[in-house]
Amino acid sequence: MDHRLSYPSRRRVGEPSRALLSVPFVLIAVVTAVDMAAPPDVHLGPFLVAAPAVTASFAGPRMTGFVGVVAVAAQAAVAGARTTLTDLNHTFQIIALVLISIFVTFFAHLREVHERQLTQLRSVAEAAQQVVLRPLRDRMGPLRLAAVYLAAEAEAQIGGDLYAATRTAQGTRLIIGDVRGKGLEAVGDAALVLGAFRAAAHHDVDLPALVDHLEGAVVTDPDSDAGPGGDQDGPPGEAFTTAAVLDVPDAERTVHLISCGHPPPLLLRGGRAVPLEVDRPGPPLGLSALAGSGFTAQAFPFEPGDMILLYTDGVIEARDAAGVFYPLQERAADWPGDGPEALLRHLCRDLLAHSPGGRLGDDAAIVAIERVG
């Protein structure tokens, strides 16, 4: 399972519900009937302009123009029933109604064009997300995998959270990370880290050497003021990536972990969730020159039936209405189900229920890894 979840987008222009479509026609019918029955000195015709104006707020130019034509016809029918079409008052009402209908139809056209552009941009963002953050395979050696990406905004399909997995001759290697910052710059930094990981993870090098390679790819020139990707605009250390890099050998019931300033993974076993806290955590990628520390791998038991949960800080920093952080360790330990897919479905529902309005304050990524017997 590998899903990108975001909030439901708006209904496209030109696809309104039937209930909305009935509103302008009911309005025209009511105004027309009341206007025909009103005293001679009472004129309700100006209210008909509300019909095309309301339609333009949810429908496209064709429907808006059609409602405008119906409204003009209704105004003409009122004029013929009460006086004549050449009556000066009704003539000006009809002219005003025609002009306003043309005006709102034009703006409905502009809005439809804007909606189409947003749809295209959203499609490009989804395509970029699929390229940068490739779906994980459900099974890799003795491991079952599942991953989920939760977008914080309705229109956002891509961000600085990252994860990847690759097979080696001895087992499986995985990375999860979170780039500091947002927007296209964060996307570029995430692509840089993922590209370096995919290029080197399958080679026969130990885990510290792999993380050193990632560090070298992020910091192109340690003596310069450039951040990740060679950005010369910010001061040293302003751009970095937290990451957890794991190596799961097929022949050993262990997992080797290097933490680069990232939240500790959780080991789920026997109804408990235990953080995998390393004794010597490394600095985030991009900060090794400032921190002056290398990378050291630490081994933890990883038995068949165990599950490891990787996540970014968008999960544990999600707050409820009272400002309480999401208790991931407690909720993961309470989960009675089986399998990584079911676990992530449960956590996603629970996390969104915890957040006010079901909306996160930051993008979040979660990866579940189960060793099978």
Backbone hydrogen bonds, N-H to C=O, Kabsch-Sander energy under -0.5 kcal/mol:
donor,donor_aa,acceptor,acceptor_aa,energy
3,H,147,A,-1.7
5,L,3,H,-0.5
5,L,149,Y,-4.0
14,G,58,F,-0.6
15,E,12,R,-1.8
21,L,17,S,-2.1
22,S,18,R,-1.5
23,V,19,A,-0.7
23,V,20,L,-1.0
25,F,21,L,-0.7
26,V,22,S,-2.5
27,L,23,V,-2.4
28,I,24,P,-2.4
29,A,25,F,-2.4
30,V,26,V,-2.6
31,V,27,L,-2.6
32,T,28,I,-2.4
33,A,29,A,-2.3
34,V,30,V,-2.5
35,D,31,V,-2.5
36,M,32,T,-2.2
37,A,33,A,-1.4
38,A,34,V,-0.7
38,A,35,D,-0.6
42,V,39,P,-1.8
43,H,41,D,-0.5
47,F,44,L,-1.7
48,L,45,G,-2.3
49,V,46,P,-1.3
50,A,47,F,-1.6
51,A,48,L,-1.4
53,A,49,V,-1.5
54,V,50,A,-2.8
55,T,51,A,-2.1
56,A,52,P,-2.1
57,S,53,A,-0.5
57,S,54,V,-1.2
58,F,55,T,-1.5
59,A,55,T,-2.6
64,T,60,G,-2.2
65,G,61,P,-2.9
66,F,62,R,-2.4
67,V,63,M,-2.5
68,G,64,T,-2.1
69,V,65,G,-2.2
70,V,66,F,-2.3
71,A,67,V,-2.5
72,V,68,G,-2.3
73,A,69,V,-2.5
74,A,70,V,-2.4
75,Q,71,A,-2.3
76,A,72,V,-2.4
77,A,73,A,-2.3
78,V,74,A,-2.1
79,A,75,Q,-2.3
80,G,76,A,-2.5
81,A,77,A,-1.9
82,R,78,V,-2.5
83,T,79,A,-2.5
87,D,84,T,-1.5
91,T,87,D,-2.7
92,F,88,L,-2.3
93,Q,89,N,-1.8
94,I,90,H,-2.5
95,I,91,T,-2.5
96,A,92,F,-2.6
97,L,93,Q,-2.2
98,V,94,I,-2.5
99,L,95,I,-2.4
100,I,96,A,-2.5
101,S,97,L,-2.2
102,I,98,V,-2.3
103,F,99,L,-2.3
104,V,100,I,-2.7
105,T,101,S,-1.9
106,F,102,I,-1.9
107,F,103,F,-1.7
108,A,104,V,-2.1
109,H,105,T,-1.9
110,L,106,F,-2.1
111,R,107,F,-2.3
112,E,108,A,-2.1
113,V,109,H,-2.2
114,H,110,L,-2.2
115,E,111,R,-2.6
116,R,112,E,-2.2
117,Q,113,V,-2.1
118,L,114,H,-2.3
119,T,115,E,-2.2
120,Q,116,R,-2.1
121,L,117,Q,-2.5
122,R,118,L,-2.5
123,S,119,T,-2.1
124,V,120,Q,-2.2
125,A,121,L,-2.4
126,E,122,R,-2.3
127,A,123,S,-2.4
128,A,124,V,-2.6
129,Q,125,A,-2.4
130,Q,126,E,-2.2
131,V,127,A,-1.7
132,V,128,A,-3.0
133,L,129,Q,-2.9
134,R,132,V,-0.9
140,M,143,L,-2.2
143,L,140,M,-1.7
144,R,370,E,-2.7
145,L,138,D,-2.5
146,A,368,A,-1.7
147,A,1,M,-2.7
148,V,366,I,-2.4
149,Y,3,H,-2.5
150,L,364,A,-3.5
151,A,5,L,-3.3
151,A,149,Y,-0.6
156,A,153,E,-0.6
162,L,177,G,-2.4
164,A,175,I,-2.0
166,T,173,R,-2.5
168,T,171,G,-3.2
172,T,248,V,-2.0
173,R,166,T,-2.8
174,L,246,L,-2.3
175,I,164,A,-2.3
176,I,244,A,-1.8
177,G,162,L,-2.5
178,D,242,T,-2.3
179,V,160,G,-2.0
180,R,240,F,-2.7
186,A,182,K,-0.7
187,V,183,G,-1.8
188,G,184,L,-2.5
189,D,185,E,-2.1
190,A,186,A,-2.5
191,A,187,V,-2.5
192,L,188,G,-1.9
193,V,189,D,-2.2
194,L,190,A,-2.6
195,G,191,A,-2.6
196,A,192,L,-2.1
197,F,193,V,-2.3
198,R,194,L,-2.8
199,A,195,G,-1.7
200,A,196,A,-1.4
201,A,197,F,-3.0
203,H,200,A,-1.5
205,V,203,H,-2.1
210,L,206,D,-1.8
211,V,207,L,-2.3
212,D,208,P,-2.3
213,H,209,A,-1.9
214,L,210,L,-2.0
215,E,211,V,-2.6
216,G,212,D,-2.5
217,A,213,H,-2.0
218,V,214,L,-2.1
219,V,215,E,-2.8
220,T,218,V,-1.0
224,S,221,D,-1.9
227,G,231,D,-2.3
229,G,218,V,-1.2
230,G,227,G,-1.9
231,D,228,P,-0.6
238,E,235,P,-1.6
241,T,285,L,-2.1
242,T,178,D,-2.0
243,A,260,C,-1.4
244,A,176,I,-2.5
245,V,258,I,-2.6
246,L,174,L,-2.8
247,D,256,H,-2.4
248,V,172,T,-3.3
250,D,170,Q,-3.1
251,A,170,Q,-0.5
254,T,252,E,-1.0
255,V,300,F,-2.3
256,H,247,D,-2.9
257,L,298,Q,-2.6
258,I,245,V,-2.3
260,C,243,A,-3.5
260,C,258,I,-0.6
261,G,259,S,-0.7
261,G,282,G,-0.8
262,H,243,A,-0.6
266,L,309,L,-2.1
267,L,274,V,-2.9
268,L,266,L,-0.6
268,L,307,M,-3.7
269,R,267,L,-0.6
269,R,272,R,-2.3
272,R,269,R,-1.2
274,V,267,L,-2.6
274,V,272,R,-0.5
276,L,265,P,-3.0
277,E,275,P,-1.5
278,V,276,L,-0.6
282,G,259,S,-3.0
285,L,241,T,-2.4
287,L,284,P,-2.1
291,A,287,L,-3.0
292,G,288,S,-2.4
293,S,288,S,-0.5
296,T,280,R,-0.5
298,Q,257,L,-2.1
300,F,255,V,-2.2
302,F,253,R,-2.5
305,G,371,R,-3.8
306,D,303,E,-2.2
307,M,268,L,-1.7
308,I,369,I,-3.1
309,L,266,L,-2.9
310,L,308,I,-0.6
310,L,367,V,-3.4
312,T,365,A,-1.5
315,V,312,T,-2.0
316,I,312,T,-0.7
317,E,313,D,-1.8
318,A,315,V,-1.1
320,D,324,V,-1.7
323,G,320,D,-2.0
326,Y,318,A,-1.8
328,L,326,Y,-1.8
331,R,327,P,-2.5
332,A,328,L,-3.0
333,A,329,Q,-1.9
334,D,330,E,-1.6
335,W,331,R,-0.5
335,W,332,A,-0.7
343,L,339,G,-1.8
344,L,340,P,-2.3
345,R,341,E,-2.2
346,H,342,A,-2.2
347,L,343,L,-2.6
348,C,344,L,-2.6
349,R,345,R,-2.1
350,D,346,H,-2.3
351,L,347,L,-3.1
352,L,348,C,-2.4
353,A,349,R,-1.9
354,H,350,D,-1.6
355,S,351,L,-1.4
358,G,355,S,-2.4
359,R,356,P,-1.3
364,A,150,L,-2.3
366,I,148,V,-2.3
367,V,310,L,-2.6
368,A,146,A,-2.9
369,I,308,I,-2.7
370,E,144,R,-2.7
371,R,306,D,-1.8
372,V,142,P,-2.7
372,V,370,E,-0.6
